[in-house]
Amino acid sequence: MSAPDASATGSHTPSERSPVLDGVRAVSILAVLWTHLMPFRVAGVPLNESLGLFGMALFFILSGYLITGQLLKRPPVTNFLARRLLRVVPAAWIALTVVWWFRPVDLDTALSYLFFYANLPPQRLVPPIDHFWSLCVEVQFYMLAGLMLWLRVRAIWWLFPVLLLTFTGLRISHEITASSVTWFRADDLLAGACLALLVHSRFWPMARDLLARRGVVPSLLLLLLAGSFIGHEVHNPLTYLRPYAAAAFVGSLLAQPRHRLSMALGAPVFAYIASISYALYVWHLPLAATWLGSGDDLWTKYLKRPLLLLVVFGIAHVSTFQVERRFNELAKRVGAGRGRRLKEV
């Protein structure tokens, strides 16, 4: 994949603030919430796991896409890392502090969470914060991105595609359909990164025309669902295509902003859910481990689900707009100060 050609892409490059991306993010968190809070099986098939794989694939595709788009703008390393880490770390550490107040952990486990390596062997993931494995993968990708900014950002044009194929090859060789270990899950992130490289390359107009053909959006969605439907219990070779199908699906939505699904995903309700999606993810399992998620039988437990969801959304709203927003503003000030110092030099 060659470097970007500004004359070829220009205004045809999709905006990173595209409403459809908010819609995809909202769908991804809703799928995860359904997985964890409303688990059920049909004919022995764990649909909860399937929707979780689907949601996390979309989440990682978006993350890889957006982070790589930022890399291509070549911001200062400190600016990039400050904005990324201040976006993720404070809310995560606040949640960890609250959880550990009631459920203390040993020092090794605490350090692995605080510095985002709990998902690496030997894993130290413990409930109700075992879902933090994805934050570990995310932060580790930030570190790789920061390293590329510091060394030579143009190397991502060949490095990310090579890593994508390498990690998929690792999954195939070990017959891993889904995992929380970085090198068995990073191909989702890297597929999103490669989508960003494609969108910013001279090949995007041609790829956009292919992805904009009639029937491409539903076909890719069906392939993505098929690649996620059978989880851990049955070996499903389509899971190896999941990152590629998810990236192509998001790319097809970007290529067809007037498609009915693209328009639907751009609705204001999805924009709001997307805005609080990180806090929803961080808090939903800790809150589900309280009285709100307890019950001696399924009826009692599920009758409390509306109250649990109401509390989850309420805390996510407060966390997003009263906590995360303040740290995001701090990150912007750090970046602006860094930019002014560079100009003065």
N, C-alpha and C positions, 0 to 999 in steps of 0.2 A: 504494500500500500504506500503510495507516494505522499509527499508532503502536500499541504493544502495549496490550492491555487485560488487566490482571492478573486480573480476575474471569473473563474468558473463557478464558484459558490456564491459569493456576494450576498445579495438579499435573499437568495434561495435557501440559505442555511436556516433551519428551524431555530426559533428563539428558545433559549434555556428556560424562559418563563412561559412557554407554551401552555395554555390551559389544559390541553390533553394530558400533559405530564402530571399535572396535579390530580387529574382523574385517575390515572394509572396508579399513582401513589396511594390515593384513597382506596382503590380496589385492593391493593396489596395489603394494607393494614386491616381492612374489613375481612379479608380472607384469613388472615392470621388470628384475628379476634374470634371469628367463627370456629376456627380450628381448636383454639385453646379453651374457649368458654362454652362451646356448644358441640362437644365431641359426640359422634354417633357412627354407627356402622350400618351398611345396607348389604345384605347377603354376604356378610363377613368381610366386606371391603371397607377399610378404614377411611371414609371420606374426609375425616378431619385431617389426617396426615396429608391426603392428596391436596386439599385446599391450602394447607400450610406450605407445601412445596411450591405450589402455584404462586402464592402471595410473596414468598421470600424470593423467588426467581425474579418477579417483577421489581421488587424492592432493590435487589442488587443490580439489576440491569439499569435502573434509573440512577442509582448511586454512581456506578461506573461511568455512565454517560455524562452526568453532570460534573463529576470531578475531573474527568479527562478534558471536557470542554473548558474548565477553568485552567488546567495545565497549559492548554494551547494558547492561552492569553499571556502566559509567562509572568505571573505575578511574583513579587519577591517571596522567597521561601518562608521567611518569618510571617509575612502577611498571610500567605496561604495556610500555613499550619495553625496560626492563631485563630483564624476564622473557622477552620475545620474543627479544631479541638474544643474551642469555646462553644461551638454548636452542640457538641456531643457530651463532653466530659462533665460539666457542672450538674446537669440534670441527672446523669447516671450516678454520680457520686452522692447526690442528695438522696436518691432512691436507695442506694446501697447503705447509707448511714441509717436510714429509717428501718430497713429490713434487718440490719445487723443489731440494731438496738433490741429487737425482739428475738432474733435468732442469731446469736453470735457465731462466728466462724474462727478457725485458727488463723495464725498470722500468714502462713504460706498461701492459704486460699484468699485471704483478704488482699494480699499484694497482687496475686494473679488477676483479681478483678479490677483493682485500682489502676493497674498498668496494662490491662486488656490483653492478657495472654492466657486466660483461664481455659480457653478452648484448645490449647496446644497440649499434646501428650507430655506428661501424664495429666489428663484433664482434671480440673478442680471445680467443675460445674456442679452447683448444688441448688435445689429448689428453695424458694420460689423465684430465683434469679438465674436459673439455668438458661433462659432465653438470651442472656447477655452474650452468648457465644457469637451472635451476629454482630454485636457492637465490637467485639474483639476483632473479627474479620474486617470490619469497616475501618477501625483505627489502624490496623496493620496495613491496609491499603493506603491510608493517608500517609503513613510513614514511607511506603514505597514511592508514592507520588511526590512527596517532599524531597526524597533522595534524587528522583529524576530531575526535579527542578534545580537542585543544587549541582548535579553533575552535567547532564546534557539532555534537555527536554526533548530534543528531536529524536532521541533514541527510542521514545515510546512508539514511533511509527513502525518499528520492527519488533521491539521488545514485547509489547502487549499482545500482538497476534501470536508470537512464539510461545509466550507464557500461557495463553488461552489454550492452544493445541496441546501443550505439554501437560497442563493440569487435567484436561479432558482425557488425555492418554493415560494418566495416572489413575483416574477413576475407572476407566475401562479395564486396565490391567489388574486392578484390585476388586473389580466388580462392585464398586461403590455407587449406589443409586442416590444416596443423600447422606451428608455428613456435616458435623459442626467443626471439623478440623479444617484449617485454612486451605491447605493444598488439595483437599477433596471438595472444596466449595467455591474456591476463588474463580472458577471459570464463569460463574454467573456474573460476577463483577467485571471480569475481563471482557466478556461478551458485550456488556454495556460500554466499556471503554472503546472497544473496536468499532461499535456503532458510532460513537462520537468521532472517531478518526475517519470513518467513512463519510459521515455528514460534512466534515470539514475538508474533505479531499475533492479533487477534480472529478472523481467518479460518482459523486452524489447525484448529479442530475440524471445520469443513466440508471443508477440504483433506484432513485425516486420514481422514475417512470415504471420500472418493473414492480415496485412495491405498491404503486398506485393503480395497478390493474384491477379490474372488477373481480371480486371474489377472493382477493388475497387476504384481506383482514380476517374474515371468518375462517378461512382455511388454516391460517397460522394460529389463530386462537384455538381451534380444534386440535391442532398438532401439539400445542403447548399443554393443553388440558390432558391429552392422551399421554404425554410424556411425564405428567405429574400424577396421573390417576392411580396407578398402582405403586404403592410406596415401598416399604422395607420388606414386606413379607413375601413378595413375588418379584423375581428378577425381571425387570422391564427395560429392555435395551433402549426404548425411546427416551428414557431419562437422560441418556448421554447427549441427546439432541436438545434437551430442555433449555440450556443457555442460548443456543443459536435460534431456536424457535421464539423464545421470549424477546431477544434482541430484534429479530426480524419483525415480530408483532408490534413492538414499540416503534420501530422504524416505519412500518406501514401506516401507523396512525399519524406519525409526523408527516409522511408523504401525502396523506389524504386528510387534511384538516377539515374538509367539508363532509367527510363520511359521517353517516348517522351515528356510529359509535363514537367517533371523535367528538362530534358535537355534544352528544349525551355526557361524555366524560368531562366536558368543559363546563358543566353546570355548577352554579355557586355552591351547592351543598358539598360537592366533591372538593372544591377549592378549600372550604373550611375544614373538612376532615383531613385533607392533606396538610393543612397548616398545623394541626395538632397531632399528626400521625406519629411523630417521634415520641412524644409524651404518652400517647396511647400505648405504644409498644412497651415503653419502659415500665409503666405502672400497672398494666392489666393483670399480669400474673401475681405480683405481690398482693394486689387487692383481692384477687381470687383466692388467695391463701388465707384470707381472714374469714370472719363469720359470714360475710357477704357471699362467699363461694362455698360454704360448708353445707352439709345436709346428710342425714342418716340414710336417705333414699333419694332416688333421682327426682321424684316429684318435688320434694322439699327444696332440693338444690336448684332445680330449674325454675321453680316459682320465684326464687330470689334473683334470677338473672336480670330482669329489667332494672331492679334496684342497683345491682352490681354495675351494669352498663351505665346507668345514670351517674354513679359515683366515679367510675373510670373516666367518662367524658368530662365530668366537672373538674376533677383533679388535673386532667390533661389540659383543659382550657386554662386553668390558673397557672400551671407549670409553664405553658407555652408563652402566655402573654404577660406574666408577672415575673417569671424567672428567666426562661430561655431568651426572651426578647432583650432583657437587660444585658446578658452576656453577648448576644449578637451585636448589640450597639457598642459594647466595649471592644469587640473584635474589629468592628469597622473603624473605631477611633484609633486602635493600634495600627491598623493598616494605613489609615490616612496619615498618621504621624510618621510612619516608616517611609511613605511616599514623599512627604515633604522633606525629610532628612536626605533622601537620595537626590532630590532636585537641588538642594543646597550644596551637596558635594559636587 
